[in-house]
Amino acid sequence: MVAVDSNGEAQNAADTANYQVVGRCDKTVNNTDDGEVVNVERGVFGWANAGDVTDANIGSIAYVIDNQTVSVATNGSNSIIAGTVVDVDGSYVWVDTFNISRTAGAFTTLSASGASSFAAVDADSYTVDAGAGLDNQAAGTLVLGAATATKVEIADADVETEIEGTLSCEQDVELAYANKTANYTITANDCVLSYNTSAATTNTLPEASTVLGKVFFVSLQDDDGDLEVWTDGTDTFDGTNNKITFADAGDSLSVMATAANVYTILVNVGGTLGTQ
């Protein structure tokens, strides 16, 4: 098993600070002198079992004991990760070196006003009790900085999540969708709404000041009845108009609450502005 040290040089994997396992080498190379080259493979390899790895540990992190042996118990003071256990076969533990975690264990104190800890679910995923008040924001608000977990699952569906930095998503994003056939008042939990109407139907947006930054998508799916999208109270789309009417299948609207009493139209396909 091969690791690289803080200087980027290949070493026998060991419980040594700043070592990072990169894979397996199938021959011995003397690295006493600079300039030697070693070919390293990454993939799934069988390593000696320290004696504590069983089938129940499949999916768990494997830690380096030495350059040929792994354990599911953290080893020494550095807990160098070998990869993820994918199978246990006799005295061998099959470890995927492509899936090496960047961190191990659980976070401890988040902040003086936050939860005492949250635990790792897998290599890059952490589950947090949304009601704990994780920083000096309001309870239930989790602010992700640049160096936090890749994925955060929040137990409370109504929790607010602020992303400070870049949010990268490698899977499909599902938006809240609903189909309506009658008058409806949109809530903060709605996002995409389609309408099949047999008569004139009214769709009322929530008060803009309560959903600032929220985007709503509305579409009309048939020609059987007009769809009117209303703002609430004194809210308007442009300072004057507080209603948009759609008459044809395929007409659609996208709006964002951008200020108190203001919805900004992002997309308007076929809609006619007016007043209630």
C-alpha positions as CSV (number, residue, x, y, z in Angstrom):
1,M,0.0,0.0,0.0
2,V,1.4,3.3,-1.1
3,A,0.9,6.8,0.5
4,V,2.3,10.2,-0.3
5,D,3.8,12.4,2.4
6,S,3.6,16.1,2.8
7,N,6.4,16.6,0.2
8,G,4.5,14.6,-2.4
9,E,6.9,11.6,-2.2
10,A,5.7,8.0,-2.3
11,Q,6.1,6.1,1.0
12,N,5.1,2.8,2.5
13,A,1.6,3.4,4.0
14,A,1.8,3.8,7.8
15,D,0.3,5.7,10.6
16,T,2.3,8.8,10.0
17,A,1.1,12.4,10.1
18,N,0.1,13.9,6.7
19,Y,0.3,10.6,4.9
20,Q,-2.5,10.0,2.3
21,V,-3.0,6.6,0.7
22,V,-3.1,6.7,-3.1
23,G,-3.2,3.0,-4.0
24,R,-1.1,-0.1,-4.5
25,C,2.4,-0.7,-6.0
26,D,3.2,-4.2,-7.2
27,K,7.0,-3.9,-7.0
28,T,9.6,-2.6,-4.6
29,V,11.3,0.7,-5.4
30,N,14.2,2.2,-3.4
31,N,13.2,5.8,-2.6
32,T,16.4,6.7,-0.8
33,D,17.5,8.9,-3.7
34,D,15.3,11.4,-5.5
35,G,14.3,10.8,-9.0
36,E,12.9,7.2,-8.6
37,V,9.5,6.6,-10.1
38,V,6.8,4.3,-8.8
39,N,3.7,3.2,-10.7
40,V,0.7,3.2,-8.4
41,E,-2.7,1.6,-9.2
42,R,-6.0,2.8,-7.7
43,G,-8.9,0.5,-7.3
44,V,-10.1,-2.3,-5.1
45,F,-7.4,-4.4,-3.5
46,G,-7.2,-7.1,-0.8
47,W,-5.2,-6.3,2.3
48,A,-4.5,-8.3,5.4
49,N,-7.2,-8.2,8.1
50,A,-6.0,-6.9,11.5
51,G,-8.6,-9.2,12.9
52,D,-11.4,-6.8,13.6
53,V,-13.0,-6.4,10.1
54,T,-16.1,-8.4,9.4
55,D,-19.0,-8.4,6.9
56,A,-20.8,-6.0,9.2
57,N,-18.1,-3.4,8.4
58,I,-18.7,-3.3,4.6
59,G,-19.1,0.3,3.7
60,S,-17.0,1.5,6.7
61,I,-13.7,3.3,6.6
62,A,-10.6,1.1,6.7
63,Y,-7.5,2.5,8.5
64,V,-3.9,1.8,7.8
65,I,-2.0,-0.5,10.2
66,D,1.0,-0.9,8.0
67,N,1.6,-1.1,4.2
68,Q,-0.2,-4.5,4.0
69,T,-2.8,-4.5,6.8
70,V,-6.0,-2.6,7.6
71,S,-8.4,-2.3,10.5
72,V,-11.8,-0.6,11.1
73,A,-10.4,0.8,14.4
74,T,-8.5,4.1,14.2
75,N,-4.9,3.2,14.5
76,G,-2.4,5.3,16.4
77,S,-2.6,9.0,16.6
78,N,-3.1,9.8,12.9
79,S,-5.8,7.5,11.7
80,I,-4.6,7.3,8.1
81,I,-7.4,6.1,5.9
82,A,-6.9,3.3,3.4
83,G,-10.3,3.5,1.8
84,T,-13.7,2.0,2.1
85,V,-14.4,-1.7,2.9
86,V,-16.3,-3.4,0.0
87,D,-15.9,-7.0,1.0
88,V,-14.3,-9.3,3.6
89,D,-13.0,-12.7,2.3
90,G,-11.2,-15.0,4.8
91,S,-8.1,-13.2,6.0
92,Y,-8.4,-10.4,3.4
93,V,-10.2,-7.1,3.5
94,W,-11.1,-5.7,0.0
95,V,-10.7,-2.0,0.1
96,D,-11.7,0.6,-2.5
97,T,-8.9,3.2,-2.6
98,F,-10.9,5.4,-5.0
99,N,-13.3,6.2,-2.2
100,I,-10.9,7.6,0.4
101,S,-12.5,10.0,2.8
102,R,-11.0,13.5,3.4
103,T,-12.0,13.3,7.1
104,A,-12.9,10.8,9.7
105,G,-15.0,10.5,12.8
106,A,-17.3,13.2,14.0
107,F,-17.2,17.0,14.5
108,T,-17.2,18.2,18.1
109,T,-18.2,21.6,19.3
110,L,-19.5,23.8,16.4
111,S,-19.9,27.0,18.3
112,A,-20.7,28.3,21.8
113,S,-24.3,28.7,20.9
114,G,-24.6,25.6,18.7
115,A,-25.0,21.9,19.1
116,S,-22.3,20.0,21.0
117,S,-21.6,17.7,18.1
118,F,-22.8,16.1,14.9
119,A,-21.9,12.7,13.6
120,A,-20.6,11.5,10.3
121,V,-23.0,9.5,8.2
122,D,-20.5,8.6,5.5
123,A,-17.3,10.0,4.1
124,D,-18.7,13.4,3.0
125,S,-22.2,13.5,4.6
126,Y,-23.3,14.8,8.0
127,T,-26.7,14.7,9.6
128,V,-27.6,17.6,11.9
129,D,-30.5,18.2,14.2
130,A,-32.0,21.3,12.7
131,G,-33.5,22.5,16.0
132,A,-30.2,22.8,17.7
133,G,-29.2,26.3,16.6
134,L,-25.9,25.5,15.0
135,D,-24.3,28.9,15.1
136,N,-25.2,32.4,16.2
137,Q,-27.9,32.4,13.5
138,A,-31.5,31.7,14.5
139,A,-32.2,28.2,15.7
140,G,-32.6,25.8,12.8
141,T,-30.3,27.8,10.4
142,L,-27.3,26.0,9.2
143,V,-24.6,28.1,7.4
144,L,-22.2,26.1,5.3
145,G,-18.7,27.6,4.9
146,A,-16.1,26.8,2.3
147,A,-14.6,23.9,4.2
148,T,-17.6,21.9,5.4
149,A,-19.2,18.7,4.3
150,T,-20.3,18.0,0.7
151,K,-23.8,17.1,1.7
152,V,-26.0,18.2,4.6
153,E,-29.3,16.5,5.5
154,I,-31.5,18.6,7.7
155,A,-34.2,16.9,9.8
156,D,-36.6,19.9,9.8
157,A,-38.3,20.4,6.4
158,D,-38.9,24.1,7.3
159,V,-35.3,24.9,8.1
160,E,-33.5,27.7,6.3
161,T,-30.2,26.8,4.7
162,E,-27.7,29.5,3.7
163,I,-24.8,28.6,1.4
164,E,-21.8,31.0,1.9
165,G,-19.6,30.0,-1.0
166,T,-20.1,27.6,-3.9
167,L,-22.6,24.8,-3.7
168,S,-21.8,21.9,-6.0
169,C,-24.4,19.2,-6.7
170,E,-23.5,15.9,-8.4
171,Q,-27.0,14.5,-8.4
172,D,-30.4,15.5,-9.6
173,V,-32.2,18.3,-7.7
174,E,-35.8,17.8,-7.0
175,L,-38.0,20.9,-6.7
176,A,-41.3,20.8,-4.8
177,Y,-44.0,20.2,-7.4
178,A,-47.8,20.2,-7.2
179,N,-50.6,20.1,-9.8
180,K,-53.7,22.2,-8.9
181,T,-57.2,22.2,-10.3
182,A,-58.8,24.9,-8.2
183,N,-58.1,28.2,-6.5
184,Y,-54.9,28.0,-4.4
185,T,-52.8,30.1,-2.1
186,I,-49.1,29.4,-2.6
187,T,-47.0,28.7,0.5
188,A,-43.3,29.2,1.2
189,N,-42.8,25.4,0.8
190,D,-44.1,25.4,-2.8
191,C,-41.9,25.9,-5.8
192,V,-43.3,24.5,-9.1
193,L,-47.1,24.6,-9.7
194,S,-49.0,23.4,-12.8
195,Y,-52.7,24.1,-13.3
196,N,-55.4,22.2,-15.1
197,T,-58.4,24.4,-14.9
198,S,-62.0,23.8,-16.0
199,A,-63.0,27.4,-15.0
200,A,-61.3,30.6,-14.1
201,T,-58.8,30.0,-11.4
202,T,-56.9,32.2,-9.0
203,N,-53.4,31.5,-7.7
204,T,-52.3,33.8,-4.9
205,L,-48.6,34.4,-4.0
206,P,-47.5,34.6,-0.4
207,E,-46.6,38.0,1.0
208,A,-43.3,38.9,-0.6
209,S,-41.7,40.1,2.6
210,T,-42.1,36.6,4.1
211,V,-40.4,34.7,1.2
212,L,-37.6,37.0,0.1
213,G,-35.3,35.4,-2.4
214,K,-37.8,32.6,-3.1
215,V,-38.6,31.7,-6.7
216,F,-42.0,30.3,-7.8
217,F,-42.8,28.7,-11.2
218,V,-46.4,28.6,-12.4
219,S,-47.7,27.1,-15.6
220,L,-51.1,26.6,-17.3
221,Q,-51.6,23.1,-18.8
222,D,-54.8,23.5,-20.7
223,D,-57.2,26.0,-22.4
224,D,-60.3,25.3,-20.4
225,G,-60.2,28.2,-18.1
226,D,-58.0,31.3,-17.4
227,L,-55.5,31.3,-14.7
228,E,-54.9,34.5,-12.7
229,V,-51.8,34.9,-10.6
230,W,-52.4,37.5,-7.8
231,T,-50.0,39.1,-5.4
232,D,-51.0,39.4,-1.7
233,G,-52.1,42.6,0.0
234,T,-50.1,45.6,-1.3
235,D,-47.5,43.5,-3.2
236,T,-47.1,44.3,-6.9
237,F,-45.2,43.0,-9.9
238,D,-44.0,46.4,-11.1
239,G,-45.3,49.0,-8.7
240,T,-48.8,49.1,-10.2
241,N,-50.0,45.7,-11.5
242,N,-50.8,43.0,-9.0
243,K,-52.3,40.4,-11.4
244,I,-51.2,38.4,-14.4
245,T,-53.7,36.4,-16.5
246,F,-52.9,33.3,-18.6
247,A,-55.3,31.9,-21.1
248,D,-53.5,29.3,-23.2
249,A,-51.9,26.0,-22.5
250,G,-48.1,26.4,-22.2
251,D,-48.4,29.9,-20.7
252,S,-46.0,30.2,-17.7
253,L,-44.5,32.5,-15.2
254,S,-41.4,32.7,-13.0
255,V,-41.2,35.3,-10.2
256,M,-38.9,36.0,-7.3
257,A,-39.7,37.9,-4.1
258,T,-37.0,40.6,-4.3
259,A,-38.2,43.1,-1.7
260,A,-41.0,43.9,0.7
261,N,-44.1,44.3,-1.5
262,V,-42.2,43.4,-4.7
263,Y,-42.2,40.4,-6.9
264,T,-39.8,40.6,-9.8
265,I,-40.9,38.8,-13.0
266,L,-38.1,36.6,-14.3
267,V,-40.0,34.9,-17.1
268,N,-43.5,35.7,-18.5
269,V,-44.8,33.6,-21.4
270,G,-48.3,34.6,-22.5
271,G,-49.3,36.5,-19.4
272,T,-51.2,39.8,-19.4
273,L,-50.5,42.3,-16.6
274,G,-53.5,43.9,-14.8
275,T,-55.0,44.8,-11.5
276,Q,-57.3,42.8,-9.2
